[in-house]
Amino acid sequence: MTGSLRHHHDRILEALSLLEKLVFMDPPPLEDVKLLVDFIESYVDACHHTIEECILFQGANNAGFPLQGGPIQVMVCEHGMGRYLARLIREAVRRAELGVGGVEELREYAVMYASLRREHISKENNILFPALEASYKEVESTVDPEEVERKTGHEHWERVLEELKSKYGV
């Protein structure tokens, strides 16, 4: 399971680089920034975080890893912080579209989001996932990761990301 989650991480890191590039263009291409916010909400949060929280973290808890007071709690809290920052980015885009500011806030929130996600991914890839891989085998879950990917448009969002990367040379 962590192999597919690491694949998600690679795509997320690509999206973060693209997001930072777009918000610092003058003017930022707001329609494409909105597509990246949609990617964040669908691919990162609805798909990736659901798989982590409902399958990986629950399985880890069943194997003895505490949900509170340890790395899993930190990861879940950071997921929530990312959701909040994604909403702030979306609101800044809306204000920028209306011509009532928003561009500086958009840049600030995008950089904060990208920094949070990069640090988060590093913690998962380098600390949490190796600890979990060494300590337990995957457990049965009522949540099927492939079904989560299908329902959240995983493949669609990977195609959107590839199109945007091609468009902007990232």
C-alpha positions, -999 to 999 in steps of 0.1 A, spaced: 0 0 0 27 25 8 41 20 -27 9 34 -43 8 62 -16 44 71 -25 33 73 -62 6 97 -51 33 117 -32 53 120 -64 23 134 -83 15 158 -54 51 171 -54 48 178 -91 15 197 -86 31 218 -58 59 229 -81 34 238 -108 12 256 -83 41 277 -71 51 285 -107 16 296 -117 9 318 -87 41 338 -93 33 345 -130 22 380 -137 -8 377 -138 -14 343 -124 -35 321 -148 -64 318 -124 -83 292 -143 -54 268 -142 -47 277 -105 -84 267 -98 -77 234 -116 -48 228 -92 -71 236 -63 -96 211 -77 -66 186 -79 -58 193 -43 -93 188 -31 -100 157 -52 -67 139 -57 -48 149 -26 -76 151 0 -106 130 -12 -84 102 -26 -49 101 -11 -59 112 24 -89 89 25 -67 60 17 -42 70 44 -67 77 71 -93 50 65 -70 21 55 -33 27 64 -37 45 97 -66 23 108 -45 -8 100 -16 7 119 -38 13 149 -51 -22 147 -15 -34 148 -7 -13 179 2 21 166 -17 47 187 -39 72 168 -33 98 194 -1 112 208 21 100 179 30 104 143 -5 94 130 -21 121 149 4 146 135 -3 134 100 -41 137 104 -37 172 119 -16 182 89 -42 169 65 -67 192 82 -43 222 79 -39 215 42 -77 215 37 -78 249 54 -50 263 33 -67 249 1 -99 268 10 -78 300 16 -62 295 -18 -96 291 -35 -110 322 -18 -79 343 -28 -85 331 -64 -121 343 -62 -110 377 -49 -84 380 -76 -110 371 -103 -132 399 -89 -103 424 -90 -105 430 -52 -70 419 -43 -62 383 -37 -31 379 -57 -6 385 -28 -27 363 -5 -29 336 -33 9 336 -34 13 335 3 -12 307 8 1 286 -21 37 288 -6 24 279 28 4 250 14 34 237 -7 57 240 23 33 221 46 28 193 20 65 189 12 74 186 49 44 163 54 54 140 25 90 139 37 78 128 72 56 101 57 81 88 31 111 88 54 97 82 89 61 69 91 60 46 61 93 28 69 82 23 105 48 9 94 64 -13 67 87 -28 93 61 -34 119 29 -48 104 14 -64 74 -16 -49 57 -49 -57 73 -83 -63 57 -103 -31 53 -138 -24 44 -124 5 23 -110 -6 -11 -82 18 -22 -89 12 -59 -126 20 -53 -116 53 -36 -94 61 -66 -122 53 -90 -148 74 -71 -125 104 -67 -114 105 -104 -78 96 -96 -69 88 -132 -87 120 -145 -67 142 -121 -34 125 -131 -42 134 -167 -51 170 -158 -18 173 -140 1 160 -170 -17 184 -193 -9 214 -170 27 203 -167 30 201 -204 13 235 -209 37 252 -185 69 232 -192 72 217 -157 
